[in-house]
Structure formats: structure tokens, C-alpha cells
């Protein structure tokens, strides 16, 4: 049976950064590292909401990215 070990996690916030000359949406991505594996979706969302308040751009997307080592 395979096992896994948590290595690290980060959250990526994607902000709307206006539109380009062709009318396509422009995006700005900001990553925050050292996120706990135990962080719940509600805790991550609340953190992203607070971080968004520091800027002027609206939040478009929020992702948590986790890295695991998988071994047997």
C-alpha cells in the first residue's frame, strides 16, 4: 500500500487586472507559500479575503496547491 508525506503547500490568488487592447481579461497572480496542510478551506478563504482588502483588484480565483511525497 502506498503512503504519502506532506511536503509543502501554497495558495495562489488570481486578480482581475483589467482588459487588454483586444478586450481579453488580464490577470495578475500572487502566490503565498508555507501554508499549513491542516488549513481548512474556510481558513484559506478568509485569509485570501483579508489579503484582497490590501489591494484594489478584485479576486477572480483562489487555489491551494499541495505537494506530497508518495512512497511504498
C-alpha positions as a LaTeX table, in Angstrom:
\begin{tabular}{lrrr}
\hline
Residue & $x$ (\AA) & $y$ (\AA) & $z$ (\AA) \\
\hline
Unk1 & 0.00 & 0.00 & 0.00 \\
Unk2 & 1.27 & 3.46 & $-0.87$ \\
Unk3 & 1.85 & 6.17 & 1.74 \\
Unk4 & 2.41 & 9.89 & 1.47 \\
Unk5 & 4.17 & 12.67 & 3.36 \\
Unk6 & 3.15 & 16.30 & 3.14 \\
Unk7 & 6.00 & 18.43 & 1.75 \\
Unk8 & 4.58 & 21.95 & 1.35 \\
Unk9 & 1.58 & 23.95 & 0.24 \\
Unk10 & 0.85 & 27.39 & $-1.15$ \\
Unk11 & $-2.15$ & 29.45 & $-2.13$ \\
Unk12 & $-2.47$ & 31.27 & $-5.44$ \\
Unk13 & $-4.69$ & 34.31 & $-5.73$ \\
Unk14 & $-5.65$ & 35.40 & $-9.24$ \\
Unk15 & $-6.77$ & 39.01 & $-9.57$ \\
Unk16 & $-8.51$ & 40.82 & $-12.41$ \\
Unk17 & $-6.08$ & 43.31 & $-13.92$ \\
Unk18 & $-8.35$ & 44.99 & $-16.48$ \\
Unk19 & $-8.56$ & 44.10 & $-20.17$ \\
Unk20 & $-6.06$ & 44.24 & $-22.99$ \\
Unk21 & $-6.47$ & 46.05 & $-26.34$ \\
Unk22 & $-8.42$ & 43.08 & $-27.73$ \\
Unk23 & $-10.85$ & 43.03 & $-24.81$ \\
Unk24 & $-9.43$ & 39.90 & $-23.21$ \\
Unk25 & $-9.20$ & 39.88 & $-19.42$ \\
Unk26 & $-5.76$ & 40.42 & $-17.94$ \\
Unk27 & $-4.82$ & 38.53 & $-14.80$ \\
Unk28 & $-2.28$ & 39.03 & $-12.04$ \\
Unk29 & $-1.28$ & 36.05 & $-9.89$ \\
Unk30 & 0.16 & 36.29 & $-6.39$ \\
Unk31 & 1.39 & 33.19 & $-4.52$ \\
Unk32 & 1.79 & 32.79 & $-0.78$ \\
Unk33 & 3.91 & 29.89 & 0.45 \\
Unk34 & 4.26 & 27.95 & 3.72 \\
Unk35 & 0.56 & 27.16 & 4.03 \\
Unk36 & $-0.23$ & 24.50 & 6.62 \\
Unk37 & $-1.54$ & 21.16 & 5.41 \\
Unk38 & $-4.19$ & 21.40 & 8.14 \\
Unk39 & $-5.57$ & 24.73 & 6.85 \\
Unk40 & $-9.27$ & 24.32 & 6.11 \\
Unk41 & $-10.92$ & 25.78 & 3.00 \\
Unk42 & $-12.76$ & 28.31 & 5.23 \\
Unk43 & $-9.48$ & 29.46 & 6.80 \\
Unk44 & $-7.81$ & 29.80 & 3.40 \\
Unk45 & $-10.77$ & 31.72 & 2.00 \\
Unk46 & $-10.82$ & 34.11 & 4.97 \\
Unk47 & $-7.08$ & 34.70 & 4.62 \\
Unk48 & $-7.47$ & 35.41 & 0.90 \\
Unk49 & $-10.34$ & 37.80 & 1.63 \\
Unk50 & $-8.19$ & 39.76 & 4.08 \\
Unk51 & $-5.23$ & 39.83 & 1.67 \\
Unk52 & $-7.51$ & 41.06 & $-1.13$ \\
Unk53 & $-8.56$ & 44.02 & 1.02 \\
Unk54 & $-4.96$ & 45.33 & 0.87 \\
Unk55 & $-5.22$ & 45.85 & $-2.89$ \\
Unk56 & $-7.58$ & 47.41 & $-5.39$ \\
Unk57 & $-8.01$ & 44.50 & $-7.81$ \\
Unk58 & $-10.95$ & 42.07 & $-7.46$ \\
Unk59 & $-10.20$ & 38.42 & $-6.71$ \\
Unk60 & $-11.05$ & 36.09 & $-9.60$ \\
Unk61 & $-9.78$ & 32.73 & $-8.37$ \\
Unk62 & $-8.24$ & 31.09 & $-5.32$ \\
Unk63 & $-6.28$ & 27.81 & $-5.35$ \\
Unk64 & $-4.47$ & 25.74 & $-2.76$ \\
Unk65 & $-1.59$ & 23.73 & $-4.19$ \\
Unk66 & $-0.13$ & 20.91 & $-2.09$ \\
Unk67 & 2.94 & 18.78 & $-2.72$ \\
Unk68 & 3.20 & 15.25 & $-1.37$ \\
Unk69 & 5.90 & 12.62 & $-1.46$ \\
Unk70 & 4.34 & 9.26 & $-2.32$ \\
Unk71 & 6.18 & 6.07 & $-1.48$ \\
Unk72 & 5.55 & 2.41 & $-0.80$ \\
\hline
\end{tabular}
